[in-house]
Amino acid sequence: MDKKKLEGLEFLTSLLTATLLFILGGLQIYKGNKFSFLIIGAAILMAANAYVKYKKLKNLNL
């Protein structure tokens, strides 16, 4: 598999995971779960990971 395609796939999976974690965290906050900040923290870390993957993918295209 081409390196650029693999980097793109890693970016998309990181972005999708972050989105799903934000949705799950929002639902847990809505339900009143007192440990929902852990899910939101994981979502923020996944969003940062997606951003790093995006920057790496952007540099490969240049």
MARFIKE-938002 format. One record per residue: residue in one letter; x, y, z of N, C-alpha, C, O, CB in turn; residue number from 1. Coordinates in Angstrom, 3 decimals, m for minus. Each point is the difference from the previous one (the first is absolute). Glycine has a CB too. Example, Ala and Ser with C-alpha at 12.3 -4.5 7.8 and 13.67 -1.06 7.14 Angstrom:
<recs>
> a_13.190_m5.690_7.800_m0.890_1.190_0.000_0.900_1.200_0.000_1.036_m0.019_0.665_m2.928_m1.154_0.581_1 $
> s_1.542_2.223_m1.966_0.820_1.190_0.060_m0.770_1.090_0.730_0.509_1.108_0.169_0.675_m1.736_m2.314_2 $
</recs>
This chain:
<recs>
> m_0.842_m1.179_0.000_m0.842_1.179_0.000_0.887_1.243_0.000_1.035_0.040_0.666_m2.880_m1.285_0.553_1 $
> d_1.432_2.236_m1.961_0.743_1.246_m0.134_0.031_0.743_1.335_m0.977_m0.012_0.749_0.324_0.156_m3.182_2 $
> k_1.779_0.498_2.723_0.151_0.697_1.278_m0.995_1.141_0.146_m0.516_0.239_1.092_2.926_m0.848_m1.096_3 $
> k_m2.684_1.320_m1.096_m0.938_1.119_0.068_m1.416_m0.495_0.308_m0.728_0.636_0.762_2.156_0.651_m2.393_4 $
> k_m1.813_m2.410_1.047_m1.320_m0.565_0.267_m0.112_m0.471_1.445_m1.038_0.168_0.639_0.863_m0.859_m3.039_5 $
> l_1.249_0.104_2.905_0.004_m0.465_1.379_m0.097_1.175_0.977_m0.728_m0.072_0.990_2.088_m1.922_m1.688_6 $
> e_m0.633_3.062_0.421_m0.077_1.203_0.842_m1.401_0.585_m0.037_m0.515_0.435_1.030_2.943_0.035_m1.450_7 $
> g_m3.052_m0.452_m0.750_m1.366_0.500_m0.121_m0.978_m0.846_0.777_m0.922_0.529_0.622_1.486_0.370_m2.846_8 $
> l_m0.377_m2.211_2.199_m0.872_m0.896_0.746_0.160_0.197_1.503_m0.984_m0.013_0.740_1.113_m1.633_m2.616_9 $
> e_1.110_1.829_2.325_0.244_0.261_1.425_m0.659_1.304_0.435_m0.567_0.081_1.089_2.738_m1.334_m1.234_10 $
> f_m2.097_2.277_m0.709_m0.637_1.272_0.317_m1.517_m0.164_0.122_m0.610_0.493_0.948_2.465_0.717_m2.141_11 $
> l_m2.453_m1.902_0.230_m1.454_m0.165_0.023_m0.473_m0.801_1.208_m1.015_0.341_0.607_1.024_m0.219_m3.089_12 $
> t_0.710_m1.174_2.837_m0.406_m0.788_1.163_0.169_0.798_1.297_m0.825_m0.118_0.907_1.472_m1.980_m2.133_13 $
> s_0.399_2.899_1.322_0.181_0.835_1.188_m1.102_1.053_0.102_m0.517_0.261_1.087_2.998_m0.635_m1.217_14 $
> l_m2.835_0.972_m0.993_m1.052_1.002_m0.005_m1.350_m0.609_0.346_m0.767_0.586_0.764_2.049_0.706_m2.462_15 $
> l_m1.575_m2.451_1.148_m1.265_m0.682_0.289_m0.080_m0.408_1.472_m1.047_0.150_0.630_0.969_m0.981_m3.003_16 $
> t_1.169_0.322_2.916_0.028_m0.394_1.402_m0.202_1.204_0.911_m0.737_m0.083_0.983_2.257_m1.816_m1.564_17 $
> a_m0.874_3.010_0.265_m0.171_1.210_0.805_m1.440_0.486_m0.047_m0.558_0.401_1.022_2.940_0.218_m1.459_18 $
> t_m2.983_m0.654_m0.741_m1.393_0.436_m0.132_m0.925_m0.878_0.825_m0.867_0.503_0.714_1.358_0.358_m3.008_19 $
> l_m0.311_m2.165_2.200_m0.852_m0.912_0.770_0.204_0.161_1.505_m0.953_m0.107_0.772_1.028_m1.498_m2.683_20 $
> l_1.162_1.860_2.327_0.253_0.217_1.422_m0.635_1.296_0.494_m0.493_0.051_1.127_2.626_m1.327_m1.351_21 $
> f_m2.128_2.331_m0.603_m0.673_1.234_0.392_m1.502_m0.221_0.136_m0.622_0.526_0.923_2.406_0.806_m2.076_22 $
> i_m2.366_m2.099_0.248_m1.431_m0.302_0.089_m0.293_m0.811_1.263_m0.948_0.293_0.728_0.766_m0.252_m3.248_23 $
> l_1.000_m1.060_2.771_m0.183_m0.817_1.192_0.176_0.826_1.270_m0.762_m0.156_0.955_1.565_m1.839_m2.230_24 $
> g_0.187_2.862_1.289_0.213_0.863_1.166_m1.164_0.941_0.225_m0.412_0.223_1.139_2.854_m0.363_m1.525_25 $
> g_m2.981_0.700_m0.702_m1.165_0.867_0.131_m1.202_m0.735_0.562_m0.731_0.541_0.829_1.582_0.796_m2.726_26 $
> l_m1.057_m2.561_1.451_m1.108_m0.797_0.539_0.206_m0.321_1.477_m0.951_0.000_0.781_0.590_m0.976_m3.053_27 $
> q_1.597_0.704_2.643_0.271_m0.294_1.411_m0.179_1.237_0.879_m0.463_m0.108_1.136_2.061_m1.678_m1.854_28 $
> i_m1.237_2.947_0.203_m0.236_1.238_0.746_m1.497_0.240_0.148_m0.469_0.401_1.065_2.640_0.563_m1.917_29 $
> y_m2.922_m1.212_m0.227_m1.447_0.179_0.019_m0.655_m0.929_1.028_m0.962_0.385_0.664_1.031_0.288_m3.087_30 $
> k_0.453_m1.892_2.550_m0.544_m0.956_0.969_0.449_0.310_1.424_m0.568_m0.524_0.959_0.535_m1.201_m2.755_31 $
> g_1.040_2.565_1.935_0.459_0.385_1.329_1.078_m0.901_0.572_0.167_m0.050_1.218_m2.392_0.975_m0.861_32 $
> n_2.946_m1.625_m1.183_1.095_m0.852_0.462_1.138_0.883_0.497_0.465_0.885_m0.718_m1.113_m2.718_m0.913_33 $
> k_1.095_1.590_2.856_1.021_0.877_0.573_1.407_m0.270_m0.541_0.898_0.811_0.224_m2.299_m0.688_1.816_34 $
> f_1.617_m1.235_m2.742_1.308_m0.295_m0.568_0.026_0.212_m1.508_0.834_m0.583_m0.693_m0.461_m1.051_2.528_35 $
> s_m1.267_2.452_m2.342_m0.045_0.247_m1.442_1.204_0.817_m0.474_0.306_0.016_m1.193_m2.805_m0.111_1.298_36 $
> f_3.174_0.766_0.810_1.176_0.781_m0.391_1.117_m0.909_m0.526_0.843_0.453_m0.774_m1.449_1.286_2.493_37 $
> l_0.625_m2.996_m1.315_1.002_m0.933_m0.532_m0.236_m0.262_m1.480_0.949_m0.085_m0.779_m0.739_m0.978_3.038_38 $
> i_m1.465_0.934_m2.644_m0.327_m0.227_m1.408_0.323_1.247_m0.814_0.536_m0.096_m1.104_m2.350_m1.535_1.753_39 $
> i_1.488_2.802_m0.105_0.307_1.250_m0.696_1.517_0.175_m0.128_0.485_0.473_m1.028_m2.626_0.562_1.903_40 $
> g_2.883_m1.413_0.158_1.464_0.067_m0.068_0.556_m0.900_m1.087_0.907_0.390_m0.735_m0.853_0.131_3.160_41 $
> a_m0.600_m1.731_m2.525_0.432_m0.918_m1.064_m0.356_0.558_m1.375_0.759_m0.167_m0.955_m1.048_m1.782_2.520_42 $
> a_m0.864_2.612_m1.670_m0.414_0.598_m1.278_0.942_1.128_m0.396_0.344_0.139_m1.174_m2.733_m0.740_1.660_43 $
> i_2.806_1.399_0.477_0.933_1.092_m0.289_1.343_m0.558_m0.464_0.604_0.525_m0.935_m1.754_0.931_2.644_44 $
> l_1.618_m2.524_m1.055_1.260_m0.615_m0.413_m0.103_m0.598_m1.402_0.946_0.101_m0.782_m0.430_m0.583_3.183_45 $
> m_m1.638_m0.132_m2.728_m0.179_m0.552_m1.339_m0.096_1.105_m1.051_0.474_m0.164_m1.124_m1.627_m1.818_2.128_46 $
> a_0.539_3.103_m0.636_m0.067_1.129_m0.931_1.398_0.563_m0.249_0.331_0.374_m1.125_m2.664_0.168_1.921_47 $
> a_3.147_m0.483_0.248_1.383_0.455_m0.172_0.784_m0.974_m0.872_0.810_0.420_m0.827_m0.903_0.715_3.066_48 $
> n_m0.143_m2.420_m2.061_0.650_m1.009_m0.833_m0.424_0.144_m1.458_0.826_m0.126_m0.905_m0.732_m1.427_2.872_49 $
> a_m1.374_1.817_m2.194_m0.491_0.202_m1.367_0.643_1.240_m0.619_0.317_0.010_m1.190_m2.502_m1.116_1.797_50 $
> y_2.375_2.141_0.195_0.636_1.215_m0.509_1.450_m0.261_m0.402_0.461_0.496_m1.029_m1.972_0.878_2.483_51 $
> v_2.223_m2.146_m0.650_1.388_m0.342_m0.319_0.051_m0.829_m1.282_0.861_0.214_m0.854_m0.252_m0.159_3.308_52 $
> k_m1.537_m1.000_m2.582_m0.055_m0.806_m1.227_m0.316_0.871_m1.208_0.550_m0.212_m1.081_m1.285_m1.775_2.422_53 $
> y_m0.149_2.966_m1.164_m0.339_0.912_m1.095_1.213_0.820_m0.435_0.250_0.158_m1.194_m2.605_m0.043_2.048_54 $
> k_3.109_0.406_0.119_1.189_0.784_m0.336_1.021_m0.868_m0.745_0.627_0.464_m0.952_m1.016_1.002_2.977_55 $
> k_0.557_m2.710_m1.600_0.938_m0.903_m0.665_m0.487_m0.305_m1.424_0.800_m0.046_m0.935_m0.147_m0.963_3.174_56 $
> l_m1.955_0.804_m2.398_m0.564_m0.270_m1.324_0.129_1.210_m0.909_0.272_m0.140_m1.192_m1.867_m1.480_2.217_57 $
> k_1.403_2.801_m0.466_0.138_1.229_m0.779_1.432_0.185_m0.478_0.223_0.445_m1.126_m2.093_0.581_2.430_58 $
> n_2.836_m1.360_m0.469_1.415_0.099_m0.388_0.376_m1.028_m1.066_0.887_0.260_m0.812_m0.368_0.585_3.103_59 $
> l_m1.175_m2.005_m2.304_0.285_m1.000_m1.020_m0.500_0.427_m1.361_0.574_m0.384_m1.019_m0.688_m1.366_2.758_60 $
> n_m0.955_2.542_m1.774_m0.551_0.447_m1.268_0.847_1.067_m0.664_m0.082_0.179_m1.215_m2.152_m0.729_2.082_61 $
> l_3.050_1.267_m0.096_0.810_1.076_m0.579_1.225_m0.503_m0.665_0.781_0.788_m0.534_m1.621_0.697_2.237_62 $
</recs>
